[in-house]
C-alpha cells in the first residue's frame, strides 16, 4: 500500500505526519517542487518514526510515485497567502481557485503519467472545483476531494462542547461544498438518538444555539489561521483517514467530495469509500430548507468550475 503526497507546505507536511503516526500505508513518498524541503520533512519524520507503526518513508520526484495506490494533492496557495480570510467574503476558499488551477494544470499530468492507476485525493483549497479539474485532466473518475468530512467533525466537536458530551456520542454531518455554502444537516443531528433541540439545557434558544455553532464551524479555518497562520492538523488527519478507507477497501461511508452527475459537480454527500475511490453516494433525508441550500451550493460550485477551463 503506497501513498504519495505532492506538496509539503504546512498542509502537506501535516498529511505526511498523520500518515506516519496512524500507520496508514506501508510506503509514503513525499514530492515537492523544492526537493530539499521534501527531504527535510522526511528526515524530520524519520527521527520520530520508530515510535509509530512501520512506514517506509522517502522523498522523491514525480517518477517515484509509480505504483502508488493513492496520491494526495496538497500543493498550491493557502487561505492566508491567498487572502481568503475575510468572514464577510462569501467567496471564501473559492478566492484561491484561479491561482491553484495553474498549479494543478502543471502538476496533475505529471502525477497521472507516473501513477495512472492511483486514486487522486484533492486536499488543496478549494478542493471541490479542483477535483473537477483533476477529473478532467486525469481522464478518469478515481478522483476525490476531502470535502466536508473535516466540516462534519468540526460540527460534532462544537455540538459536543456546548452540550458537554463526547463528540463520539454526536451524530451530525455537513454536506455540499467545503466552503461558505456548506449545509449543516440539523434535521438529522442527534446526541445518542436525541434531536439536538431536545438535548439543549432548559430555557436555551435553539435559534441562538444554531447560529453560534454555524458561525464557529463555517469559519473555523479563519479562526485557526488568525492564531497559527494555517489550518493544517485537522485536514492532515482527515486525509490520512480517507487514505486508509481507500487502501483497505473499507467501504466506509464518509461525507467526502466526488463527482455527482445529479448536480453536475463534485460535492460532498455520504459516500461509500473503497479501493476504487467512491463507488456510490447516499443522499440523506433533508428538510426543505436544507435541500434548497444544497441546490444553491451546487450552483455556486457549477459557476466555480466554469473558471477552471
Buried (B, 14 or more C-beta within 10 A) or exposed (E): BBBBBBBBBBBBBBBBBBBBBBBBBBBBBBBBEEEEBBBBBBEEBEEEBEEBEEBEBEBBEBEBBBEBBBBBBBBBBBBBBBEBBEEEBEBBBBBBBEEBBEBBEEBBEBBBEBBEEBBBBBBBBBBBBBBBBBBBBBEBEBBBBBBBBBBBBBBBBBBBEBBEBEBEBBBBBBBBBBBBBBBBBBBBBBBEEEBBEEBBEEEEEEEEBBEEBBEBBBBBBBBBBEEEEBBBBBBBBBBBBBBBBBBBEBEBBBBBBBBBEEBBBBBBBBBBBBBEBBEEBEEEEBEEEBBEBBEEBBBBBBEBBEEBE
